[in-house]
């Protein structure tokens, strides 16, 4: 397709960032369905997943795969097609593209090339969990998925431990217990939280408790479904403790006690006492460190 001409002026195509349902297929707007139907191309994180949505709404627009592992080459190709006048809709597997997926990279490329970028608002797991968590809504920080490497994860949690805003995390079921142990190590057991899972689906659940209680519960009950963790921000007293704790991590405290000649059991007890958490929470954090 060549560049479109209007009154002698070259007109580029447009990039639409389209929210898709996070579970219930009914959670999509009329405008999004119509735009998906009339676009030249749909760039999907997983075309197999998106095909189910398109089939449900009888949409037959061509699709192409666009994901984290091909975003460099495919991104350049999509930009060229929009420069030639095509309208492209970018979708992720669920929710808003650009949130914990490569859609944001394509948007930045389009903006840099002067291509119009338009949102098609809709479902979002982070905000859906936040408004139902029962925690403060006057300010929040989206953290998303924690780093896989323990050192980077520890550094990030130490940085946000004193934030007064409500914190939002994403996590997969097989990593939930490890993440809860890391949160307990960084924030303590008493921080209020909500574990939201299977949002908008049949087994939707909001478990509102302290971080320590959530860690204990999922230690005995296998996590199922994708999770959003909403964690209360630090109040002034917690913030001052968090600032101090951030200077010396749980692992550093534990290893310092071991270096002094204490056995593992006593080193865990001392570390727990210093951080104001249960010894079992120190144990869980040490297991996560070794994982």
C-alpha positions in Angstrom: 0.0 0.0 0.0 1.5 3.4 -1.0 1.3 6.6 1.1 -2.1 8.1 1.2 -2.5 11.6 -0.3 -5.0 14.2 0.9 -5.0 17.5 -0.9 -1.4 17.0 -2.0 -0.3 16.2 1.6 1.1 12.9 2.6 -0.9 11.3 5.4 0.5 8.5 7.6 -1.5 5.8 9.2 -2.2 5.7 12.9 -1.2 3.4 15.8 -4.1 2.4 18.1 -3.2 0.9 21.6 -6.2 -1.3 22.3 -7.1 -2.7 25.7 -8.4 -6.3 25.6 -10.3 -8.3 28.2 -8.3 -9.6 31.2 -10.7 -12.5 31.5 -14.3 -11.8 30.7 -14.7 -11.4 26.9 -17.5 -8.9 27.5 -15.1 -6.4 28.9 -14.2 -4.6 25.6 -15.7 -1.4 24.3 -17.8 -1.0 21.1 -15.2 1.4 19.8 -12.4 -1.1 20.3 -14.4 -3.8 18.4 -15.1 -1.5 15.5 -11.5 -0.3 15.3 -10.2 -3.9 15.4 -12.7 -4.7 12.6 -11.7 -1.8 10.3 -7.9 -1.6 10.9 -5.4 -2.7 8.2 -3.5 -4.9 10.6 -3.5 -6.1 14.2 -0.2 -6.5 16.0 -0.7 -9.1 18.7 1.6 -10.3 21.5 0.3 -13.9 20.9 -1.8 -14.3 17.8 -3.2 -17.6 19.0 -4.6 -16.0 22.1 -5.9 -13.0 20.3 -7.6 -15.2 17.6 -10.1 -16.3 20.3 -11.1 -12.8 21.0 -11.4 -11.9 17.3 -13.4 -15.0 16.6 -15.8 -14.2 19.4 -16.6 -10.8 17.8 -16.5 -12.1 14.2 -13.5 -9.9 13.3 -11.4 -11.0 10.3 -8.6 -8.4 10.2 -5.2 -9.8 9.4 -2.8 -10.3 12.3 0.9 -10.3 12.8 3.0 -11.4 15.8 4.6 -8.6 17.8 6.3 -9.5 21.1 9.3 -9.0 23.3 11.6 -11.3 21.3 10.9 -9.8 17.8 10.1 -6.2 18.7 13.3 -4.8 17.1 12.8 -6.1 13.6 9.0 -6.3 13.7 8.7 -2.8 15.2 10.6 -1.3 12.3 8.4 -3.1 9.8 5.2 -1.9 11.5 6.5 1.7 11.5 7.2 1.4 7.8 3.6 0.2 7.2 2.1 3.0 9.1 4.3 5.5 7.3 2.8 4.0 4.1 -0.7 4.9 5.4 -1.9 1.8 7.2 -3.8 1.9 10.5 -2.4 -0.7 13.0 -4.0 -1.8 16.3 -1.5 -3.1 18.9 -2.9 -5.5 21.5 -1.4 -7.5 24.3 -2.7 -10.8 25.6 -4.8 -9.0 28.2 -5.3 -5.5 29.4 -3.5 -2.4 28.1 -0.6 -2.8 25.7 2.6 -1.2 27.1 1.9 -2.3 30.7 4.4 -5.1 31.3 4.6 -5.9 27.6 6.4 -4.4 24.5 3.6 -2.2 23.3 5.3 0.8 24.9 8.3 0.4 22.6 6.2 0.5 19.5 4.4 3.6 20.8 7.7 5.4 21.4 8.9 4.5 17.9 5.7 5.8 16.4 5.8 9.1 18.3 9.5 9.6 17.3 8.4 9.2 13.6 5.4 11.6 14.0 2.8 8.9 13.6 -0.4 9.6 15.6 -0.9 7.3 18.6 -4.4 6.8 20.0 -5.6 4.9 23.1 -8.6 2.6 23.0 -9.2 2.4 26.8 -10.5 -0.6 28.6 -9.6 -3.4 31.0 -6.5 -3.2 33.1 -5.6 -5.7 35.8 -3.6 -3.3 38.0 -6.3 -0.7 38.4 -9.1 -3.3 38.6 -7.3 -4.9 41.6 -6.5 -1.6 43.2 -10.0 -0.2 43.3 -11.3 -3.4 45.0 -8.4 -3.9 47.4 -9.7 -1.7 50.2 -6.4 0.2 50.5 -5.8 3.9 50.0 -6.4 5.2 46.5 -5.1 8.8 46.9 -1.7 7.8 45.4 -0.2 4.6 44.0 3.0 3.3 42.4 2.9 0.6 39.8 5.9 -1.7 40.2 4.8 -4.6 38.0 6.9 -7.8 38.0 9.9 -7.9 40.3 13.3 -8.6 38.8 14.3 -12.3 38.7 17.8 -11.7 40.0 17.7 -11.6 43.8 20.1 -8.6 44.1 18.1 -6.4 41.8 14.9 -7.5 43.4 16.3 -6.7 46.9 17.5 -3.2 45.7 14.1 -2.4 44.2 12.2 -3.4 47.3 14.5 -1.5 49.5 13.9 1.6 47.4 10.1 1.4 47.5 9.8 0.2 51.1 9.4 3.7 52.4 7.0 4.9 49.7 3.8 6.3 51.3 1.8 5.4 48.1 0.0 2.0 47.7 2.2 -0.4 45.7 1.0 -2.6 42.8 2.8 -5.8 41.8 2.1 -8.5 39.2 3.1 -12.1 39.7 2.6 -15.6 38.2 1.3 -18.3 40.5 4.5 -20.4 40.4 6.5 -17.4 41.8 3.9 -16.0 44.2 5.3 -17.6 47.4 8.9 -16.4 46.6 7.6 -12.9 45.9 5.6 -12.8 49.1 8.6 -13.9 51.1 10.7 -11.1 49.5 7.9 -8.6 50.3 7.8 -9.8 53.9 11.6 -9.5 54.2 11.6 -6.0 52.8 8.4 -4.6 54.4 7.7 -6.8 57.5 4.8 -9.1 58.2 2.2 -6.5 59.3 1.9 -4.4 56.1 -1.7 -4.5 54.8 -2.1 -6.1 51.4 -4.5 -7.8 49.0 -3.9 -10.7 46.7 -6.2 -10.5 43.7 -6.4 -13.4 41.3 -8.4 -14.5 38.3 -9.9 -11.0 37.9 -13.2 -10.9 36.0 -13.2 -14.7 35.7 -15.3 -17.4 37.4 -12.9 -17.9 40.3 -12.2 -14.2 40.9 -10.9 -13.7 44.4 -9.6 -10.9 46.6 -7.8 -12.0 49.7 -7.3 -9.0 52.0 -4.8 -9.6 54.9 -1.3 -8.7 56.1 1.7 -9.8 54.1 2.6 -12.3 56.8 -0.9 -13.8 56.7 -0.8 -14.0 52.9 2.6 -15.7 53.0 1.3 -18.2 55.6 -1.9 -18.9 53.6 -0.2 -19.5 50.3 2.4 -21.6 52.0 -0.5 -24.0 52.8 -2.6 -23.4 49.7 -1.2 -23.7 46.2 -1.5 -20.4 44.3 -3.6 -20.7 41.1 -4.2 -18.0 38.4 -2.4 -14.8 37.6 -2.0 -12.5 40.6 -2.0 -8.7 41.3 -0.6 -7.9 44.7 -1.7 -4.6 46.2 0.4 -3.5 49.2 -0.3 -0.6 51.5 2.3 2.2 51.5 4.5 3.0 54.5 3.1 5.2 57.2 5.6 7.6 58.9 6.7 5.1 61.6 7.0 2.3 59.1 8.9 4.5 56.7 11.5 5.4 59.3 12.0 1.7 60.1 12.1 0.9 56.4 14.8 3.5 55.8 16.9 2.0 58.5 16.3 -1.6 57.3 17.1 -0.6 53.7 20.7 0.2 54.8 21.1 -3.5 55.8 19.2 -6.2 54.0 17.8 -9.3 55.6 20.5 -11.4 53.9 23.2 -9.1 55.2 21.9 -9.3 58.7 21.6 -13.0 58.6 25.1 -13.5 57.2 26.6 -11.1 59.7 25.2 -13.2 62.5 26.6 -16.4 60.9 29.9 -14.7 60.6 29.9 -14.0 64.4 29.6 -17.7 64.9 25.9 -18.1 65.6 24.2 -21.3 64.3 21.6 -20.9 61.6 18.6 -21.2 63.9 19.9 -18.4 66.2 20.9 -16.2 63.3 17.4 -16.5 61.9 15.9 -15.6 65.3 18.1 -12.5 65.7 17.4 -11.4 62.1 13.7 -11.8 62.6 13.8 -9.9 65.9 15.7 -7.0 64.3 13.3 -6.6 61.4 10.2 -7.2 63.5 9.1 -10.2 61.5 8.5 -13.9 62.3 11.4 -16.4 62.1 9.5 -18.5 59.6 9.4 -15.4 57.3 13.2 -15.1 57.5 13.3 -18.8 56.6 11.1 -18.3 53.6 13.2 -15.4 52.4 16.4 -17.5 52.7 14.7 -20.2 50.7 13.8 -17.7 48.0 17.4 -16.5 48.0 18.7 -20.0 47.3 16.0 -20.7 44.7 
